[in-house]
């Protein structure tokens, strides 16, 4: 799956409106997003149409040296009855395209599950500008959720980054 979701979000970092203040996280639960997550309060929301019939919704917060991103889109090519292994492979392909397009180098990747039911990946990579990115992706039915934190190596492994990444919940 050539998924522009992650690529777009990786490239949105430099153009995102810079947030002010600290990274105090608050829970958000957009009514059409089917998720809950903790984001810094000054996050921005954007939507972009791609592939003629898909819309990428992005929630983003960027400060001078770090950022938090969550995006999602529905992919009608993903069938609900695909096997877990097929869905996991889609996530791996999407991750690989993202890392390649960022001229990055994958430094770690682990298969995970959301609620012991939905396939996911937890991964880190550095891009061509030596920025550190830590991401988690989940595939729920035909919706791909991508979360990322950007910053130095210390930040992407910090309690703040973990709080954001661990706060994601799917809300059917």
TORKOL-4160 file (C-alpha; in steps of 0.2 Angstrom, whole numbers, padded with zeros to 4 digits, m for minus):
172
<pt num="1" X="0000" Y="0000" Z="0000"/>
<pt num="2" X="0008" Y="0016" Z="m0005"/>
<pt num="3" X="0001" Y="0027" Z="0009"/>
<pt num="4" X="0003" Y="0045" Z="0007"/>
<pt num="5" X="m0003" Y="0047" Z="0025"/>
<pt num="6" X="0013" Y="0046" Z="0034"/>
<pt num="7" X="0023" Y="0054" Z="0020"/>
<pt num="8" X="0012" Y="0070" Z="0021"/>
<pt num="9" X="0012" Y="0071" Z="0040"/>
<pt num="10" X="0031" Y="0069" Z="0040"/>
<pt num="11" X="0032" Y="0084" Z="0027"/>
<pt num="12" X="0019" Y="0094" Z="0037"/>
<pt num="13" X="0031" Y="0097" Z="0052"/>
<pt num="14" X="0040" Y="0112" Z="0044"/>
<pt num="15" X="0024" Y="0120" Z="0038"/>
<pt num="16" X="0014" Y="0118" Z="0054"/>
<pt num="17" X="0009" Y="0133" Z="0064"/>
<pt num="18" X="0021" Y="0133" Z="0078"/>
<pt num="19" X="0013" Y="0131" Z="0095"/>
<pt num="20" X="0016" Y="0142" Z="0110"/>
<pt num="21" X="0019" Y="0137" Z="0128"/>
<pt num="22" X="0021" Y="0120" Z="0135"/>
<pt num="23" X="0016" Y="0103" Z="0130"/>
<pt num="24" X="0002" Y="0100" Z="0143"/>
<pt num="25" X="m0009" Y="0086" Z="0135"/>
<pt num="26" X="m0028" Y="0086" Z="0135"/>
<pt num="27" X="m0040" Y="0073" Z="0129"/>
<pt num="28" X="m0048" Y="0076" Z="0113"/>
<pt num="29" X="m0062" Y="0065" Z="0105"/>
<pt num="30" X="m0068" Y="0071" Z="0088"/>
<pt num="31" X="m0085" Y="0065" Z="0085"/>
<pt num="32" X="m0081" Y="0059" Z="0067"/>
<pt num="33" X="m0064" Y="0052" Z="0070"/>
<pt num="34" X="m0068" Y="0037" Z="0081"/>
<pt num="35" X="m0054" Y="0040" Z="0093"/>
<pt num="36" X="m0048" Y="0048" Z="0109"/>
<pt num="37" X="m0030" Y="0054" Z="0111"/>
<pt num="38" X="m0021" Y="0067" Z="0122"/>
<pt num="39" X="m0014" Y="0082" Z="0112"/>
<pt num="40" X="m0006" Y="0098" Z="0117"/>
<pt num="41" X="m0020" Y="0111" Z="0118"/>
<pt num="42" X="m0014" Y="0122" Z="0104"/>
<pt num="43" X="m0016" Y="0108" Z="0091"/>
<pt num="44" X="m0022" Y="0112" Z="0073"/>
<pt num="45" X="m0033" Y="0102" Z="0062"/>
<pt num="46" X="m0031" Y="0101" Z="0043"/>
<pt num="47" X="m0039" Y="0090" Z="0030"/>
<pt num="48" X="m0032" Y="0086" Z="0013"/>
<pt num="49" X="m0040" Y="0076" Z="m0001"/>
<pt num="50" X="m0030" Y="0063" Z="m0010"/>
<pt num="51" X="m0033" Y="0048" Z="m0021"/>
<pt num="52" X="m0049" Y="0056" Z="m0028"/>
<pt num="53" X="m0060" Y="0049" Z="m0014"/>
<pt num="54" X="m0050" Y="0049" Z="0002"/>
<pt num="55" X="m0048" Y="0063" Z="0014"/>
<pt num="56" X="m0033" Y="0064" Z="0026"/>
<pt num="57" X="m0037" Y="0072" Z="0043"/>
<pt num="58" X="m0022" Y="0078" Z="0053"/>
<pt num="59" X="m0021" Y="0084" Z="0071"/>
<pt num="60" X="m0004" Y="0093" Z="0073"/>
<pt num="61" X="0005" Y="0103" Z="0086"/>
<pt num="62" X="0023" Y="0109" Z="0082"/>
<pt num="63" X="0035" Y="0118" Z="0094"/>
<pt num="64" X="0052" Y="0124" Z="0090"/>
<pt num="65" X="0060" Y="0107" Z="0093"/>
<pt num="66" X="0047" Y="0094" Z="0094"/>
<pt num="67" X="0030" Y="0090" Z="0087"/>
<pt num="68" X="0015" Y="0078" Z="0090"/>
<pt num="69" X="0004" Y="0072" Z="0075"/>
<pt num="70" X="m0010" Y="0061" Z="0073"/>
<pt num="71" X="m0019" Y="0058" Z="0056"/>
<pt num="72" X="m0031" Y="0046" Z="0049"/>
<pt num="73" X="m0040" Y="0041" Z="0033"/>
<pt num="74" X="m0051" Y="0028" Z="0026"/>
<pt num="75" X="m0045" Y="0016" Z="0012"/>
<pt num="76" X="m0058" Y="0007" Z="0003"/>
<pt num="77" X="m0045" Y="m0005" Z="m0004"/>
<pt num="78" X="m0043" Y="m0012" Z="0013"/>
<pt num="79" X="m0056" Y="m0026" Z="0016"/>
<pt num="80" X="m0063" Y="m0029" Z="0033"/>
<pt num="81" X="m0061" Y="m0048" Z="0030"/>
<pt num="82" X="m0042" Y="m0047" Z="0026"/>
<pt num="83" X="m0032" Y="m0058" Z="0038"/>
<pt num="84" X="m0022" Y="m0050" Z="0052"/>
<pt num="85" X="m0006" Y="m0054" Z="0043"/>
<pt num="86" X="m0012" Y="m0045" Z="0027"/>
<pt num="87" X="m0016" Y="m0030" Z="0037"/>
<pt num="88" X="0001" Y="m0030" Z="0046"/>
<pt num="89" X="0009" Y="m0031" Z="0030"/>
<pt num="90" X="0000" Y="m0016" Z="0024"/>
<pt num="91" X="0006" Y="m0006" Z="0039"/>
<pt num="92" X="0024" Y="m0012" Z="0036"/>
<pt num="93" X="0023" Y="m0006" Z="0018"/>
<pt num="94" X="0016" Y="0010" Z="0023"/>
<pt num="95" X="0030" Y="0013" Z="0036"/>
<pt num="96" X="0043" Y="0008" Z="0023"/>
<pt num="97" X="0037" Y="0021" Z="0010"/>
<pt num="98" X="0036" Y="0034" Z="0023"/>
<pt num="99" X="0054" Y="0031" Z="0029"/>
<pt num="100" X="0060" Y="0030" Z="0011"/>
<pt num="101" X="0052" Y="0046" Z="0005"/>
<pt num="102" X="0059" Y="0055" Z="0020"/>
<pt num="103" X="0076" Y="0049" Z="0015"/>
<pt num="104" X="0077" Y="0041" Z="0032"/>
<pt num="105" X="0084" Y="0026" Z="0041"/>
<pt num="106" X="0073" Y="0014" Z="0051"/>
<pt num="107" X="0080" Y="0011" Z="0068"/>
<pt num="108" X="0067" Y="0000" Z="0076"/>
<pt num="109" X="0050" Y="m0008" Z="0072"/>
<pt num="110" X="0039" Y="m0019" Z="0082"/>
<pt num="111" X="0022" Y="m0027" Z="0078"/>
<pt num="112" X="0009" Y="m0022" Z="0091"/>
<pt num="113" X="m0009" Y="m0023" Z="0094"/>
<pt num="114" X="m0023" Y="m0011" Z="0099"/>
<pt num="115" X="m0034" Y="m0018" Z="0111"/>
<pt num="116" X="m0027" Y="m0035" Z="0107"/>
<pt num="117" X="m0037" Y="m0035" Z="0091"/>
<pt num="118" X="m0031" Y="m0023" Z="0078"/>
<pt num="119" X="m0014" Y="m0024" Z="0070"/>
<pt num="120" X="m0001" Y="m0010" Z="0073"/>
<pt num="121" X="0017" Y="m0005" Z="0072"/>
<pt num="122" X="0028" Y="0005" Z="0084"/>
<pt num="123" X="0043" Y="0011" Z="0075"/>
<pt num="124" X="0057" Y="0024" Z="0075"/>
<pt num="125" X="0068" Y="0032" Z="0061"/>
<pt num="126" X="0079" Y="0046" Z="0058"/>
<pt num="127" X="0076" Y="0057" Z="0042"/>
<pt num="128" X="0089" Y="0065" Z="0030"/>
<pt num="129" X="0090" Y="0080" Z="0042"/>
<pt num="130" X="0094" Y="0069" Z="0057"/>
<pt num="131" X="0077" Y="0072" Z="0065"/>
<pt num="132" X="0071" Y="0058" Z="0076"/>
<pt num="133" X="0053" Y="0052" Z="0073"/>
<pt num="134" X="0044" Y="0039" Z="0083"/>
<pt num="135" X="0027" Y="0032" Z="0077"/>
<pt num="136" X="0013" Y="0021" Z="0080"/>
<pt num="137" X="0001" Y="0015" Z="0066"/>
<pt num="138" X="m0015" Y="0005" Z="0068"/>
<pt num="139" X="m0027" Y="m0002" Z="0056"/>
<pt num="140" X="m0045" Y="m0003" Z="0062"/>
<pt num="141" X="m0057" Y="m0010" Z="0049"/>
<pt num="142" X="m0052" Y="0001" Z="0034"/>
<pt num="143" X="m0046" Y="0016" Z="0044"/>
<pt num="144" X="m0027" Y="0019" Z="0045"/>
<pt num="145" X="m0022" Y="0029" Z="0061"/>
<pt num="146" X="m0005" Y="0036" Z="0061"/>
<pt num="147" X="0003" Y="0044" Z="0077"/>
<pt num="148" X="0020" Y="0052" Z="0077"/>
<pt num="149" X="0031" Y="0062" Z="0088"/>
<pt num="150" X="0046" Y="0072" Z="0081"/>
<pt num="151" X="0061" Y="0079" Z="0090"/>
<pt num="152" X="0078" Y="0074" Z="0097"/>
<pt num="153" X="0081" Y="0057" Z="0103"/>
<pt num="154" X="0078" Y="0061" Z="0121"/>
<pt num="155" X="0061" Y="0069" Z="0117"/>
<pt num="156" X="0054" Y="0054" Z="0107"/>
<pt num="157" X="0058" Y="0043" Z="0122"/>
<pt num="158" X="0051" Y="0055" Z="0135"/>
<pt num="159" X="0037" Y="0053" Z="0147"/>
<pt num="160" X="0028" Y="0067" Z="0137"/>
<pt num="161" X="0030" Y="0057" Z="0120"/>
<pt num="162" X="0024" Y="0041" Z="0129"/>
<pt num="163" X="0009" Y="0049" Z="0137"/>
<pt num="164" X="0003" Y="0055" Z="0119"/>
<pt num="165" X="0007" Y="0038" Z="0111"/>
<pt num="166" X="m0001" Y="0028" Z="0125"/>
<pt num="167" X="m0016" Y="0038" Z="0126"/>
<pt num="168" X="m0024" Y="0033" Z="0109"/>
<pt num="169" X="m0040" Y="0024" Z="0110"/>
<pt num="170" X="m0052" Y="0018" Z="0096"/>
<pt num="171" X="m0070" Y="0023" Z="0099"/>
<pt num="172" X="m0082" Y="0013" Z="0088"/>
